[in-house]
Amino acid sequence: MQNHLFDIENILITSRTVIRRFKEQDGEALFNLIQDNRERLDDRFSPLSQIHSIEESAAFVHQKLSEWYAQTNYSLAVWDTDSANI
């Protein structure tokens, strides 16, 4: 484990976009995004196409956070500035 990596920047803010790691409360927003774009996601993003409830979405977010803290995977989410929940 490389403890110095816990202090790295995990957010990038521009005038229209925020790129940041997932937060605990992102499950519902991610689920809504999946529902609104299911036809597009089914062919291209198979892990997301397997999510069919807010609970599954929250579990996905928790898994991505666990991987971040374990330093095994670094997943970021892209948000518009109005819905970024910084």
C-alpha positions in Angstrom: 0.0 0.0 0.0 1.3 3.4 -0.9 -0.1 5.8 1.7 1.1 8.9 -0.1 -1.5 8.1 -2.8 -4.3 8.8 -0.3 -3.6 12.6 -0.6 -3.7 12.8 -4.4 -6.1 15.2 -6.0 -9.3 13.4 -7.0 -11.3 16.2 -8.6 -11.0 18.3 -11.7 -13.3 21.3 -12.2 -13.9 23.2 -15.4 -16.5 25.7 -16.3 -19.0 23.0 -17.5 -17.6 19.7 -16.2 -16.5 18.1 -12.9 -14.5 14.9 -13.0 -14.2 13.2 -9.6 -14.1 9.9 -7.9 -17.4 8.5 -6.7 -18.9 9.5 -3.4 -21.1 7.3 -1.1 -24.2 9.2 -2.1 -23.8 8.8 -5.9 -25.7 5.6 -6.2 -29.1 7.2 -6.9 -27.7 9.7 -9.4 -25.8 6.9 -11.2 -29.0 4.7 -11.3 -31.0 7.6 -12.8 -28.3 8.2 -15.4 -28.4 4.5 -16.3 -32.1 4.4 -16.6 -32.1 7.5 -18.8 -29.5 6.0 -21.2 -30.1 2.2 -20.9 -30.4 1.6 -24.7 -27.0 3.2 -25.3 -25.3 1.5 -22.3 -26.5 -2.0 -22.9 -24.2 -2.4 -26.0 -21.2 -0.5 -24.7 -20.9 -0.7 -20.9 -21.9 -4.2 -19.8 -21.1 -3.7 -16.1 -23.6 -0.8 -16.0 -26.2 -2.6 -18.0 -26.4 -5.2 -15.2 -27.6 -2.6 -12.7 -31.4 -2.6 -12.4 -32.0 -1.0 -9.0 -30.8 1.8 -6.8 -29.4 -0.8 -4.4 -27.3 -2.4 -7.1 -26.1 1.1 -8.2 -25.2 1.9 -4.6 -23.3 -1.4 -4.4 -21.4 -0.5 -7.6 -20.4 2.8 -6.2 -19.3 1.2 -3.0 -17.2 -1.3 -4.9 -15.5 1.5 -6.9 -14.8 3.3 -3.7 -13.3 0.2 -2.1 -11.1 -0.4 -5.1 -9.9 3.3 -4.9 -9.0 3.0 -1.3 -7.4 -0.4 -1.8 -5.4 1.2 -4.7 -6.5 -1.5 -7.2 -8.7 0.6 -9.5 -9.2 4.3 -9.9 -12.7 5.0 -11.3 -13.8 8.6 -12.0 -17.2 10.0 -12.8 -17.9 12.8 -15.1 -20.6 15.3 -14.1 -22.0 18.6 -15.4 -21.3 21.4 -13.0 -24.9 21.7 -12.0 -25.3 18.1 -10.8 -21.8 17.4 -9.6 -22.5 17.5 -5.9 -19.0 18.6 -5.0 
